[in-house]
Amino acid sequence: EKARQETARPTKTIFPYASLVLLRSPPSMYWSPPKLALPSDPDQPAASSTTMTKPGGGVPPPIALCSPGPREVVTESRAQEFVETWKAELDAHRTAVRAAVASSTGVDPSDVPDSDLPHPCDRVVLSDKSYMAEAAVVIASFFTRGEVGRTVASGVTDLNLADVIASRMEDEGLQVLQTLCDAFRDSRLVEVDLSDNAMGSKGVSACRSVLTGQTSSLERLSLCNNGLAAESMGEVADILTGSGDDQEGTEDDAAATDGSVICERLSKIHFFNNMSGDGGCTAFARILHRCSDRLTDVRFSGTRAPRAGSVRVASAMDEMGDKVKNIVRLDLADNSFGPEGSAKLFGTLSRCSSLTYLNLRDCVLEDGGVKQVCHALWSSDVPLVHLDLSGNEITKKGAKALAEYIEENVTLKVLHAEENEMTSLGIKLIAKALAAEGGGGKGNTVSGVYLGCNECGTIGATALVDAYREGEGMPHLTKIDLDGNGFTEEDVEALEGAFGDKLGEMEDNDEEAEWDEELSDEESEDEEEVKDEVDVAALTEAMAKTSLC
């Protein structure tokens, strides 16, 4: 009990995994058409002619085996309890499969041999536990134990080993990682999650068996919060690219994709919060150079990389050319792109025609970069649903570009632009755009707006309330966060009256801030600039007519 308490993480929300998952996707993904034979293990002899069909479907799908109970230190005896639970779940699944046979074919369930049944388990979740070395051996033995000529592990395609060695000393932690990974060496893994394990170079070596042996199957990989420094990121890149070359790939390398290395099959690649710096960026660029147009989900954020490394990643994405066309989710938060990186992002985003989620939080884009990003998104007409441009030093000039994009967009649902410097003038532009009908007059679709910490005062608050128009101006809005600005007590009352429970907490609002003091003069100056531009245009036209005369 003491050990369990020591490893508990009160600040971390633990998802209460069910120990048995019979159905995780629509039944149509699993049910076989009537009169089709039951799928069999390709490594086994052909199954008998027994068909497994039933009205409206087929057989129950494979189940997921998950470590039951809350977060805890797993001892050898506790691991034995897990195994007994899993055995019972597997037996229950086989019984359900046999029942499906009996209801559709009239065959006595007891006459169907185990060898004719499909793999009962395709997913294993061992995450959010701290396994002792002896416990890992017990679990690995269960998954590698032969059952009717095959192991439980041989049918697993989805393996979650995230956060399995917390509080273990280094030697024991590495032993646990290797023991658990080796159990799935011969699986055809499609997805692997090794996040939240303090790995480093030794940890990468311990996990090689679930990486190097998966060249023909691995499609989705997560290595988040693993403490991967530059050296260990380089080792990961070696594994994924099938190379020992520490240099960046070339465009020729990127073109030569034939599925012979893991990178070329990847559709999802997540590296978050590894603090790997410039060297890690170079390694990730090598990985990107070998990826193909199968890529749909990219996360390389929380790197704390300086400018050079961040630009290297942006350049690698740009050099992928049309291979980025199928990317749906792109998270590059907390990279220092600056003007040079923003220009590379412009090229990439202009070709991401399938993008629905974009996170560029804390990327030092500034006004110029935001303008390029918004123009790229507009020009490629992406079906964007989620946009995060928070913490990018956006002023009212950048807010204007963002507002123009929002006004033309008909798919955006969530907008994050907090921790910028838009001031009330920038917020006023955003408010006007949110109240617009949207491109093609189809109506604004935004449901979540996050504009906290933007040096906004009364002018911005009034603009938001006026734009909302009791819900008519933003008909889909369910959440608006404005905390951390400088609203007066009267402003807060007006916002609460307009938005009601849709308005987030205002705990950090600064009622004494005076950010709006000089904005009236600024607004006049802006209008005067516009007037001057018009006058110049009129004068130029008049001069042209005079010269013609």
Summary of the structure (lengths in Angstrom):
residues: 549
radius of gyration: 28.4
end to end distance: 96.9
largest distance: 103.2
contacts: 1895
relative contact order: 0.05
helix: 46%
strand: 11%
